[in-house]
Amino acid sequence: MKTKYLIYIAAVSLGGTFSSCEKYLEKSPDMRTTIDNVDKVAQLVGSAYPSYNYLAMAEHSSDNVSDKGVGVGQNDSPFSEYYMWEDVIGDGNNTPTQYWNTVYAGIAAANHALEAIEKNDMGSEVLPYKGEALVARAYGHFMLALFFAQPYEIGGANSSAGIPYADKPETVALAQYDRETVKITYDKIKKDLEEGLPLLQGGVWQVPKYHFNFSSANAFASRFYLFIGEFEKAISAANNVFPNGNFTGKIRGVNSTLKAMTSAEYLLGMTKMDKDFNLLIRETYSVYQRTSSSVYQRFGYGQKKYNEFFATPLFEGTTLYTKGLSYSSGQHYTSYMWNEYFHYTNVQAGIGFPYIMQPLLTSDEALFNRAEGYAHVGNYVKSLEDINLLLSNRVNNYNPSIHTLTIEKAQAAAKTADPKQALIYIILKMKQAAFVTEGIRWMDIVRHRLPVTHVVLDQDNEETPHVLEPNDLRRVFQIPSSASLAGVSQNPR
C-alpha cells in the first residue's frame, strides 16, 4: 500500500485550520504525492517543523518584560493578556492556538515520512531522514509539553495530564486523542529522541542548518536532558555538538565579531546559517519584530529591563554587554536581531507573507546547558570553564584578570554558600540577558519553577505587583478549545 501525504487531516482534527506561507528554501510536497523514495521522504521531512513561533507567548509571559507606564506604547492583544497571564482567545498571529496547530502540522509530516519509510524498502540511505523525522517529532511534542502541560518534576510522579502524543498518521477526519500523563509524554519524547539521534550521524542535507542533523539534535538533547534531570546525558549531548566538545570560536562573539558589525550587518548576521553559533534555523511566519507588533507595546522589553540586564553587574566588577540595541524615546527596546523578510505571493497586488528566520537551537544555549549540567553533578571546575568562556565573549573590554568568575564571586552574587546554587544562579542570570527576545527565559522559568513578577503602573506611576507563583495554574497555556473535537481536555483554571 502506497503512503499518501494527508497533513491536512491532522491539522483539522487537532485544533482548526492550519495555514502557512510557502517555504523560503524548501517547498512541502503536494498532499497528493506518493511518498515512495528517499528523495520524497527527505522533502517531506523538511516540513516537519513549526511554521510559526512562540516568541510572543514566551517573552511576554516571562520576566523579560515590564510595564513602561500609562500612555506609553500600545496595549494590544495578545501582549497585554500574556502580561497578565490571561488566556488568549483566537488563532491569529502570536497566539497559543496558532503555535499548537503549527507544531502538530509538523508532527503530522514526520509521521507520514516515518510511515513511508516503514512501508517501502528504501535501504540504508533513508536512515538519516528517519532520524530527522524522529527527532523532529520529539522536539515538537517537547515544545507542546513545555507550554501546554505541567512541568516535568524530576523524581516526581508526573501524573498530571500531558499532551496528545501523535505517533501515527491519521486515517480518519476526527481522530480522538488521550492526553495521557506528563510522564508518558516525556517517556515517548525520550524514546523518539534516543532512537533518532544515532541515525543522524553521516547524514547529508542540502542546507544542513535547516534540519535536525547530529549537531543540532544533540543541542536539543542537552536541553531535554536538563528538563528530566539526566545531567550526565546533558553534558554528553553538549559535547557532541562540536568535535571534542570544543565551543571555542563557535559561540556568539558579542564583544568581538558581532560588536564590530554595523547595525545592518548585525540584523542580518544573527540569524544567518553560515554562523557556527546557529545550529538549527527555520523560517517562521511572523510580524513579531514590527514596531506595531511587539516592540512598541506598553508591556514589553523596555528601559527598566535593559538596565537590569546590561547596566547592572552580574557579579562584582562584571557587567554583560549587548549589541544591536534599538529604542525610541528611551522606552521601547529590542535586541534588534529579528529581520523581517517578505515573500510576495502577488507582487502587483503587494500581498504575501512576512517571516523571520528563527534560530531554534544555538551553540550558546548548548554551552550554557553543559555548564549547568556540570554544576548539577558537582564538577564546578568544568562548569566555571564553560561560564568563563561565555563571559569572555559577552563582557565589553573583557579582561580575564578582572572578569573571570570564581566560586567565591558567584557565592557573593547569589548570596549563598552553596557552590552549585551559586553557579546555577549566575548561569540563569547570564542566559536571561543572552537570549532576551528569544523565548529561552520561559524555558528556565518552567524548568526551575521560578516565580515571575509583573508590575502594573497607574497614572501616578505607583506600582502594583502581580506574582505568578510556581504552582499557579496560569503558568500552563490553555489548550485550544477547538481541540475538544479530538477529545482533548483543556487545562484547569
C-alpha positions as CSV (number, residue, x, y, z in Angstrom):
1,M,0.0,0.0,0.0
2,K,1.4,3.4,-1.0
3,T,1.6,6.2,1.5
4,K,-0.3,9.4,0.9
5,Y,0.6,12.7,2.4
6,L,-2.5,13.8,4.4
7,I,-1.3,16.5,6.7
8,Y,-4.5,18.5,6.4
9,I,-6.3,15.8,8.3
10,A,-4.1,16.2,11.3
11,A,-4.4,20.0,11.2
12,V,-8.2,19.9,11.2
13,S,-8.7,17.3,13.9
14,L,-6.1,18.8,16.3
15,G,-7.3,22.4,16.5
16,G,-8.7,24.1,13.5
17,T,-7.5,25.1,10.1
18,F,-3.7,25.4,9.6
19,S,-2.3,27.8,7.1
20,S,1.3,28.6,6.2
21,C,3.4,30.6,3.9
22,E,5.4,28.9,1.1
23,K,8.7,27.7,2.4
24,Y,11.5,30.1,1.6
25,L,14.1,27.4,0.8
26,E,12.0,24.2,0.7
27,K,8.5,23.6,-0.6
28,S,6.4,21.0,1.0
29,P,5.3,18.2,-1.3
30,D,1.8,18.3,-2.7
31,M,-0.6,16.4,-0.4
32,R,-1.5,14.0,-3.3
33,T,2.2,13.0,-3.8
34,T,3.0,9.4,-3.2
35,I,6.0,9.1,-0.8
36,D,7.8,6.1,-2.1
37,N,11.5,7.0,-2.4
38,V,14.3,8.6,-0.4
39,D,14.1,12.0,-2.2
40,K,10.4,12.4,-1.5
41,V,10.9,11.4,2.2
42,A,13.7,13.9,2.5
43,Q,11.5,16.6,1.0
44,L,8.6,15.7,3.3
45,V,10.7,15.6,6.5
46,G,11.8,19.2,5.6
47,S,8.3,20.3,6.5
48,A,8.3,18.5,9.9
49,Y,9.0,21.8,11.8
50,P,6.7,24.6,13.1
51,S,6.0,27.4,10.6
52,Y,5.0,29.8,13.4
53,N,7.0,30.7,16.5
54,Y,6.5,31.0,20.3
55,L,8.3,34.3,20.8
56,A,5.4,36.5,21.9
57,M,3.8,33.9,24.3
58,A,7.2,33.0,25.9
59,E,8.7,36.5,26.2
60,H,5.6,38.5,27.3
61,S,4.7,35.9,29.9
62,S,8.2,36.0,31.4
63,D,10.2,38.4,33.5
64,N,11.9,39.8,30.4
65,V,9.2,42.4,30.1
66,S,7.8,45.2,32.3
67,D,5.1,47.9,32.3
68,K,6.6,51.0,30.6
69,G,3.8,53.2,32.1
70,V,0.3,54.5,31.3
71,G,0.2,56.1,27.9
72,V,3.5,54.6,26.7
73,G,3.2,52.5,23.7
74,Q,0.3,50.3,22.6
75,N,-1.8,48.0,24.7
76,D,-2.7,45.4,22.2
77,S,-3.9,41.8,22.3
78,P,-2.3,39.2,22.9
79,F,0.6,41.0,24.5
80,S,-1.5,42.6,27.3
81,E,-3.1,39.2,28.0
82,Y,0.2,37.5,28.2
83,Y,1.5,40.1,30.7
84,M,-1.5,39.4,33.0
85,W,-1.3,35.6,32.3
86,E,-4.8,35.6,30.9
87,D,-6.0,33.0,28.4
88,V,-5.6,34.3,24.8
89,I,-8.7,33.7,22.6
90,G,-8.5,33.1,18.9
91,D,-6.0,31.7,16.5
92,G,-4.4,34.8,15.0
93,N,-0.7,35.7,14.8
94,N,1.3,35.3,18.1
95,T,-1.4,33.1,19.8
96,P,-1.0,29.8,21.6
97,T,-3.6,28.2,19.2
98,Q,-1.5,29.2,16.2
99,Y,1.6,27.6,17.8
100,W,-0.4,24.4,18.8
101,N,-1.7,24.0,15.2
102,T,1.7,24.6,13.5
103,V,3.5,22.1,15.8
104,Y,1.0,19.3,15.2
105,A,1.1,20.0,11.5
106,G,4.9,19.5,11.6
107,I,4.4,16.3,13.6
108,A,2.0,15.0,11.1
109,A,4.6,15.5,8.3
110,A,7.1,13.5,10.4
111,N,4.6,10.7,11.0
112,H,3.8,10.4,7.3
113,A,7.5,10.2,6.5
114,L,8.1,7.5,9.1
115,E,5.1,5.5,7.7
116,A,6.5,5.8,4.2
117,I,9.9,4.5,5.4
118,E,8.3,1.6,7.2
119,K,6.1,0.6,4.2
120,N,8.7,1.0,1.4
121,D,12.1,-0.7,1.1
122,M,14.5,2.3,0.8
123,G,17.7,0.9,2.2
124,S,20.2,2.5,4.5
125,E,20.2,5.8,2.5
126,V,16.9,6.8,4.2
127,L,18.1,6.3,7.8
128,P,19.3,9.9,8.4
129,Y,15.9,11.1,7.3
130,K,14.2,8.6,9.6
131,G,16.4,10.0,12.4
132,E,15.4,13.6,11.4
133,A,11.7,12.7,11.5
134,L,12.0,11.0,14.9
135,V,13.9,13.9,16.4
136,A,11.6,16.5,14.9
137,R,8.6,14.6,16.3
138,A,10.3,14.5,19.7
139,Y,11.1,18.3,19.5
140,G,7.5,19.1,18.5
141,H,6.0,17.2,21.4
142,F,8.6,18.6,23.8
143,M,7.7,22.2,22.9
144,L,4.0,21.5,23.2
145,A,4.5,19.9,26.6
146,L,6.6,22.9,27.7
147,F,3.8,25.3,27.0
148,F,0.6,23.3,27.4
149,A,1.3,20.7,30.2
150,Q,2.5,20.9,33.8
151,P,6.3,20.9,34.0
152,Y,8.2,17.6,34.4
153,E,9.1,17.2,38.1
154,I,12.5,15.4,38.5
155,G,11.9,12.5,40.8
156,G,8.2,13.1,40.9
157,A,5.2,11.1,39.8
158,N,4.4,13.4,36.8
159,S,0.9,12.1,36.9
160,S,-0.9,15.3,35.7
161,A,-2.2,15.5,32.1
162,G,0.4,15.6,29.3
163,I,-0.3,16.4,25.7
164,P,-1.5,14.1,23.0
165,Y,1.4,12.2,21.5
166,A,0.7,11.8,17.8
167,D,2.9,9.0,16.6
168,K,0.9,7.6,13.7
169,P,-0.6,9.3,10.6
170,E,-4.3,9.9,10.9
171,T,-6.7,7.9,8.7
172,V,-10.0,9.5,9.8
173,A,-11.1,13.1,9.8
174,L,-11.7,13.3,13.5
175,A,-9.3,11.1,15.3
176,Q,-9.6,11.0,19.1
177,Y,-6.7,11.6,21.4
178,D,-5.8,10.8,25.0
179,R,-3.6,13.3,26.9
180,E,-2.1,10.5,29.0
181,T,0.3,11.8,31.6
182,V,3.4,14.1,31.7
183,K,5.5,11.0,32.5
184,I,4.2,9.2,29.5
185,T,4.6,12.2,27.3
186,Y,8.3,12.7,28.3
187,D,9.0,8.9,28.1
188,K,7.8,9.0,24.5
189,I,9.8,12.1,23.7
190,K,12.9,10.4,25.1
191,K,12.3,7.2,23.1
192,D,12.0,9.1,19.8
193,L,15.0,11.3,20.6
194,E,17.3,8.4,21.5
195,E,16.2,6.3,18.6
196,G,16.6,9.1,16.1
197,L,19.9,10.6,17.3
198,P,22.3,7.8,16.2
199,L,20.7,7.6,12.8
200,L,21.7,11.2,12.0
201,Q,25.4,10.5,12.0
202,G,26.8,10.8,8.5
203,G,23.6,12.3,7.1
204,V,23.9,14.8,4.3
205,W,21.5,17.7,3.7
206,Q,21.5,20.3,1.1
207,V,21.0,23.0,3.7
208,P,22.1,21.3,7.0
209,K,21.2,24.2,9.3
210,Y,17.5,23.9,8.2
211,H,17.3,20.3,9.5
212,F,17.9,18.3,12.6
213,N,21.4,17.0,12.0
214,F,23.7,15.3,14.5
215,S,24.9,18.6,15.9
216,S,21.6,20.4,16.3
217,A,19.9,17.2,17.6
218,N,22.4,17.0,20.3
219,A,21.8,20.6,21.2
220,F,18.2,19.8,21.6
221,A,19.1,16.7,23.6
222,S,21.2,18.8,26.0
223,R,18.1,20.9,26.7
224,F,15.8,17.9,27.1
225,Y,18.0,16.1,29.5
226,L,18.2,19.1,31.8
227,F,14.4,19.1,32.0
228,I,14.3,15.4,33.1
229,G,17.4,15.6,35.4
230,E,19.7,13.4,33.5
231,F,22.6,15.7,33.8
232,E,25.4,13.4,32.6
233,K,23.5,12.9,29.4
234,A,23.0,16.6,29.0
235,I,26.8,17.1,29.3
236,S,27.4,14.3,26.8
237,A,24.9,15.7,24.3
238,A,26.5,19.1,24.5
239,N,29.9,17.6,24.0
240,N,28.6,16.0,20.8
241,V,27.6,19.4,19.3
242,F,31.1,20.1,18.1
243,P,34.1,17.7,17.8
244,N,35.8,17.1,21.1
245,G,33.2,19.3,22.8
246,N,35.2,22.4,21.8
247,F,33.0,25.5,21.7
248,T,35.9,28.0,21.3
249,G,35.2,30.3,18.4
250,K,31.8,28.8,17.8
251,I,29.6,30.8,20.1
252,R,28.3,34.3,19.6
253,G,31.1,36.8,19.8
254,V,29.0,39.5,21.3
255,N,32.0,41.7,22.3
256,S,34.1,41.0,19.2
257,T,32.8,40.0,15.8
258,L,29.2,41.0,16.4
259,K,30.3,44.2,18.1
260,A,32.3,45.2,15.0
261,M,29.3,44.8,12.7
262,T,27.2,47.7,11.5
263,S,23.6,47.7,12.7
264,A,22.5,46.4,9.2
265,E,25.1,43.7,9.3
266,Y,24.1,42.7,12.8
267,L,20.5,42.5,11.9
268,L,21.3,40.0,9.1
269,G,24.1,38.2,10.8
270,M,22.4,37.0,14.0
271,T,20.1,34.6,12.1
272,K,22.3,33.6,9.2
273,M,23.0,29.9,8.5
274,D,26.7,30.4,7.9
275,K,27.3,31.3,11.6
276,D,28.7,28.5,13.7
277,F,26.5,29.5,16.6
278,N,23.3,28.9,14.7
279,L,22.6,25.2,14.8
280,L,19.0,24.9,13.6
281,I,17.2,27.8,11.8
282,R,13.7,27.8,10.4
283,E,11.7,30.5,8.7
284,T,8.5,31.3,10.6
285,Y,5.6,33.4,9.5
286,S,5.8,36.3,11.9
287,V,5.2,40.1,12.4
288,Y,6.8,39.8,15.8
289,Q,9.6,42.3,15.1
290,R,7.3,45.0,13.7
291,T,7.1,48.2,15.8
292,S,3.3,47.7,15.5
293,S,3.6,44.2,17.0
294,S,5.9,43.6,20.0
295,V,8.4,46.4,20.0
296,Y,6.1,49.4,20.9
297,Q,3.9,47.5,23.3
298,R,3.3,49.1,26.7
299,F,4.0,45.7,28.3
300,G,7.3,44.8,26.8
301,Y,11.1,45.0,26.8
302,G,11.9,48.5,28.0
303,Q,14.5,50.6,29.7
304,K,13.9,49.0,33.1
305,K,14.7,45.6,31.8
306,Y,17.6,46.8,29.7
307,N,19.2,48.4,32.8
308,E,18.7,45.2,34.8
309,F,20.4,43.0,32.1
310,F,23.1,45.3,30.8
311,A,23.7,48.1,33.3
312,T,23.8,46.1,36.5
313,P,26.8,44.0,37.4
314,L,26.3,40.2,37.1
315,F,28.8,39.9,39.8
316,E,31.3,42.3,41.3
317,G,33.1,44.3,38.6
318,T,31.5,42.5,35.7
319,T,28.6,43.7,33.5
320,L,27.3,42.0,30.4
321,Y,27.4,43.7,27.0
322,T,24.8,43.8,24.2
323,K,24.9,44.8,20.6
324,G,22.1,45.8,18.4
325,L,20.0,47.8,20.8
326,S,17.3,49.8,19.2
327,Y,15.0,52.1,21.1
328,S,12.6,55.0,20.7
329,S,12.3,57.9,23.2
330,G,14.2,55.9,25.8
331,Q,11.3,53.5,26.3
332,H,11.0,50.8,23.6
333,Y,13.9,48.4,23.4
334,T,14.6,45.4,21.2
335,S,17.5,43.0,20.8
336,Y,17.4,44.1,17.1
337,M,18.1,40.5,15.9
338,W,14.9,39.8,14.0
339,N,15.0,40.9,10.4
340,E,11.6,40.6,8.7
341,Y,11.5,39.3,5.2
342,F,8.5,39.4,2.9
343,H,7.6,36.6,0.5
344,Y,5.4,38.0,-2.2
345,T,2.6,35.8,-3.5
346,N,1.4,38.6,-5.7
347,V,3.9,41.3,-6.4
348,Q,1.4,43.6,-8.3
349,A,-1.1,43.4,-5.5
350,G,1.6,43.8,-2.9
351,I,0.5,40.8,-0.9
352,G,2.4,37.9,0.6
353,F,3.8,36.5,3.8
354,P,6.1,38.2,6.4
355,Y,8.5,35.9,8.1
356,I,11.6,35.9,10.2
357,M,14.5,33.4,10.4
358,Q,14.4,32.0,13.9
359,P,17.4,30.1,15.4
360,L,15.6,27.3,17.3
361,L,18.9,26.0,18.7
362,T,22.2,27.6,19.2
363,S,25.7,26.6,20.4
364,D,25.4,29.3,23.1
365,E,22.4,27.5,24.7
366,A,24.2,24.1,24.4
367,L,27.2,25.5,26.2
368,F,25.0,27.0,29.0
369,N,23.3,23.6,29.3
370,R,26.7,21.9,29.7
371,A,27.8,24.4,32.3
372,E,24.6,23.8,34.3
373,G,25.0,20.1,33.8
374,Y,28.5,20.2,35.3
375,A,27.2,22.3,38.2
376,H,24.5,19.7,39.0
377,V,26.9,16.8,39.1
378,G,29.4,18.7,41.2
379,N,32.1,19.3,38.6
380,Y,32.5,23.0,39.5
381,V,35.8,23.4,37.7
382,K,34.3,22.4,34.4
383,S,31.2,24.5,35.0
384,L,33.4,27.5,35.6
385,E,35.4,26.9,32.5
386,D,32.2,27.0,30.4
387,I,30.9,30.0,32.2
388,N,34.1,31.9,31.7
389,L,34.3,31.0,28.0
390,L,30.8,32.6,27.7
391,L,31.8,35.6,29.8
392,S,34.9,36.1,27.6
393,N,32.5,36.6,24.6
394,R,29.9,38.7,26.4
395,V,31.8,41.3,28.6
396,N,32.8,44.5,27.0
397,N,36.6,45.0,27.0
398,Y,37.0,41.6,28.6
399,N,40.0,41.2,30.9
400,P,40.5,37.8,32.5
401,S,42.3,39.2,35.5
402,I,39.2,41.2,36.3
403,H,36.2,39.4,34.9
404,T,37.0,35.7,35.5
405,L,34.3,34.2,37.6
406,T,35.3,32.2,40.7
407,I,33.2,30.2,43.2
408,E,33.6,32.9,45.7
409,K,32.4,35.6,43.4
410,A,29.4,33.5,42.4
411,Q,28.6,32.9,46.1
412,A,28.7,36.6,46.8
413,A,26.5,37.5,43.9
414,A,24.0,34.7,44.6
415,K,24.1,35.3,48.4
416,T,24.5,31.6,49.1
417,A,27.3,29.4,50.4
418,D,26.2,26.5,48.2
419,P,28.5,26.4,45.2
420,K,26.1,24.6,43.0
421,Q,23.3,27.0,43.6
422,A,25.7,29.9,43.2
423,L,26.8,28.7,39.8
424,I,23.3,28.0,38.6
425,Y,22.3,31.5,39.7
426,I,25.0,33.0,37.5
427,I,24.1,30.7,34.6
428,L,20.4,31.6,34.7
429,K,21.1,35.4,35.0
430,M,23.5,35.2,32.1
431,K,21.1,33.2,30.0
432,Q,18.3,35.7,30.7
433,A,20.3,38.5,29.2
434,A,21.9,36.4,26.5
435,F,18.6,35.3,25.0
436,V,16.3,38.3,25.6
437,T,13.5,38.3,23.0
438,E,14.3,34.7,22.0
439,G,11.9,32.9,24.4
440,I,14.6,30.9,26.2
441,R,13.9,32.5,29.6
442,W,10.4,31.0,29.8
443,M,12.0,27.5,29.5
444,D,14.2,28.2,32.5
445,I,11.2,29.6,34.4
446,V,9.3,26.4,33.8
447,R,12.2,24.1,34.5
448,H,13.4,25.8,37.7
449,R,9.8,26.7,38.8
450,L,10.8,30.4,39.2
451,P,8.2,32.9,40.3
452,V,7.5,35.7,37.9
453,T,6.6,39.3,39.0
454,H,4.9,41.7,36.7
455,V,4.4,45.2,37.9
456,V,1.5,47.4,36.7
457,L,1.8,51.1,36.9
458,D,-1.1,53.6,37.5
459,Q,-1.4,57.2,36.4
460,D,1.0,58.3,39.2
461,N,3.5,55.5,38.4
462,E,2.5,53.7,41.6
463,E,3.3,50.0,41.3
464,T,1.0,47.1,41.8
465,P,2.9,43.8,41.7
466,H,1.3,40.7,40.3
467,V,3.2,37.4,41.0
468,L,2.9,34.2,39.1
469,E,3.8,31.6,41.7
470,P,5.4,28.2,40.9
471,N,2.1,26.3,41.4
472,D,-0.2,28.9,39.7
473,L,-2.3,27.1,37.1
474,R,-1.9,30.0,34.7
475,R,1.7,29.0,34.1
476,V,0.3,26.4,31.7
477,F,-1.1,27.8,28.5
478,Q,-4.6,26.9,27.7
479,I,-5.2,24.2,25.1
480,P,-7.2,25.5,22.2
481,S,-11.0,24.9,22.7
482,S,-11.2,23.5,19.1
483,A,-9.0,20.6,20.2
484,S,-12.0,19.3,22.1
485,L,-13.2,18.0,18.8
486,A,-10.4,15.4,19.1
487,G,-11.3,14.6,22.7
488,V,-8.5,16.8,24.2
489,S,-9.4,18.2,27.6
490,Q,-8.5,21.7,28.5
491,N,-6.2,22.7,31.3
492,P,-7.7,23.5,34.7
493,R,-8.1,27.1,35.7
